[in-house]
């Protein structure tokens, strides 16, 4: 299995849960907050993935990645923070997180 297929599976699960949450709960997602969180996580992923790969903490087999990279980090690594930004607020709204309105 390639990292791209694994990343797509994570994104598909996150998107499915987000759609279910959107249909079953009250609207109120702050798109600005989600976008800011996504940008912050992508910047942190870029910096720290590159540092960890450069220092030799781990490496990726070229046979299992798409070949597209941001610095040393394969683009597949960026799907996990994106999935988190989609999935965690969806789970929060599904399971009755605090509503400050």
WOWO-V583936 format. One record per backbone hydrogen bond with DSSP energy under -1.0 kcal/mol. CO is the residue of the C=O (numbers start at 1). NH is the residue of the N-H. E is the energy in kcal/mol with one decimal. If there is no record, write none. Layout:
<<CO;NH;E> <CO;NH;E>>
This chain:
<<2;6;-1.8> <3;7;-2.7> <4;8;-2.5> <5;9;-2.0> <6;10;-2.0> <7;11;-2.4> <8;12;-2.4> <9;13;-2.2> <10;14;-2.3> <11;15;-2.6> <12;16;-2.4> <13;17;-2.4> <14;18;-2.2> <15;19;-2.3> <16;20;-2.3> <17;21;-2.7> <18;22;-2.5> <19;23;-1.9> <20;24;-1.7> <21;25;-1.3> <29;31;-1.1> <30;34;-2.2> <31;35;-2.4> <32;36;-2.5> <33;37;-2.4> <34;38;-2.5> <35;39;-2.5> <36;40;-2.5> <37;41;-2.7> <38;42;-2.5> <39;43;-2.4> <40;44;-2.5> <41;45;-2.6> <42;46;-2.3> <43;47;-2.5> <44;48;-2.7> <45;49;-2.3> <46;50;-1.6> <47;51;-2.1> <48;52;-2.5> <49;53;-2.6> <50;54;-2.6> <51;55;-2.0> <52;57;-2.1> <53;56;-1.0> <61;64;-1.9> <64;3;-2.9> <68;75;-2.2> <70;73;-1.7> <73;70;-3.2> <74;77;-1.7> <75;78;-1.5> <76;79;-1.5> <78;82;-1.2> <79;83;-2.6> <80;84;-2.1> <81;85;-2.2> <82;86;-1.6> <83;87;-3.4> <84;88;-2.2> <86;90;-1.1> <87;91;-2.7> <88;92;-2.3> <89;93;-2.3> <90;94;-2.2> <91;95;-2.5> <92;97;-2.7>>
